[in-house]
Amino acid sequence: MLAVLRHRAYRRLFAAQVVALVGTGLATVALGLLAYDLAGADAGSVLGTALAIKMVAYVVIAPVVGAVADRLPRRALMVTADLVRAGIAVSLPFVGEVWQVYVLVFLLQSASAVFTPTFQAVIPDVLPEERDYTRALSMSRLAYDLESLFSPALAAALLSVTTYDGLFTGTVLGFLASAALVVSTALPERAAVTTPRAGGAYARATAGTRLFLGVPELRALLVLNLAVAAAGAMVTVNSVVYVRDVLGLSAGALPLALGAYGAGSMAVALVLPRVLEKVPDRAVMLPGALSLAGVFAGLGAVTAAQGGSWRLPALLALWAAFGAACSAVLTPAGRLVRRSVAPGERTAAFAAQFSLSHGCWLVTYPLAGWLGAAAGLNWAVLTLGSLALGAALTAVRLWPASSTSHVHAGLPSGHPHLVGARRVRAGWRHSHGHLADGLHAH
């Protein structure tokens, strides 16, 4: 899998992604400490609101990126986003009010919503070979998982010699290093947009979403995102509740639980490049999503149990299973987007995937927290487990076994399959274009 790093352009872009992720991880720890300084016992509420603001920024800003990114130089767009993020990180240590934290978090995450979809759309052009691109997706998944494990450890080490303001300095350096690496990378020419985007600003901003609604495989990916978000929210929001309240363990056991989730995700990401050379994406992603229901059932048993030393190993195994199943769905997702749209529409499609997937998290994050607090963990497990199962079964129905979207990117523009896909999009424009223009005018 590491062989893909022989590609100079990809190697630099991957390094930019890694250093930016580390900077973001340091900022996450520093924001928690800053929130405690500003709000004391209400720090959890502040962080929860900041997390919701992050999701809103992703959902709102990414479609706008999809509307304008094909008109702007991609390298300049990513570098500008990095510089904006660095500038905001410089400002964070100087805030004195909670509302200022919220404003800066929104701006910071808006810049991330510009950088990430643009970055994701560039990689297929840098690595046109399917095998290399699959390896790159696994490398990206590993980078996210390793960051979740490495950044807290790095933050702890830095806090032993500096205050949390020093963590923001690390964040700034990470974004500046990312910008420098992107500047030094020669990107291939952007593919031309095969279908001109008609209508006003609203129509252009929703072009990526219409791509998702017009292709069966991408409609399936949309609901698969919901299944993953249900499982991920359960882990992210309620891990501390399981460790401290259900199992009665110290806070030191929390990194162990989160590490189990990351280990499961990384294990699958490591083996997927070889697996996907032999089986189609559908044979990996759908079983991964369906298995989430079984993991939720096991979690229900742990939640209902009144005691027993077996519960901690069981919880770690379940968290690892959650990580593995989510990775089986998320890692090939880029392949599916790449194959399902024409090269000139990739930025819009990746922006839609970014926005729609985080829209799912925006639903499941509060659901996991509010249900767990108000009705108990059993109800949270039942509700989110049912949501994951329903989404997985819907994806099975939406994604035809005789899928042909895998040839979209390589077909000539006049091929009947592409013509059919464009007719779906054109029909949507015909029926909704006047409404979109009217909304824009008002």
Buried (B, 14 or more C-beta within 10 A) or exposed (E): BEEBBEBEBBBBBBBBBBBBBBBBBBBBBBBBBBBBEBBEEEBBEBBBBBBBBBBBBBBBBBBBBBBBBBEBEBBEBBBBBBBBBBBBBBBBBEBEEBEBBBBBBBBBBBBBBBBBBBBBBBBBBBBEEBEBBBBBBBBBBBBBBBBBBBBBEBBEEBBEEEEBEBBBBBBBBBBBBBBBBBBEBEBEEBBEBEBEBBBBBBBBBBBBBBBBBBBBBBBBBBBBBBBBBBBBBBBBBBBBBBBBEBBEBEEEBBBBBBBBBBBBBBBBBBBBBEBBEEEEBBBBBBBBBBBBBBBBBBBBEBBEEEEEEEBBEBBBBBBBBBBBBBBBBBBBBBBBBBBBBBBBBBBBBBBBBBBBBBBBBBBBBBBBBEBBEEEEBBEBBBBBBEBBBBBBBBBBEBBEEEBEBBEBBEBEEEEEEBEEBBEBBBEBBEEBBEEBBEEBEE
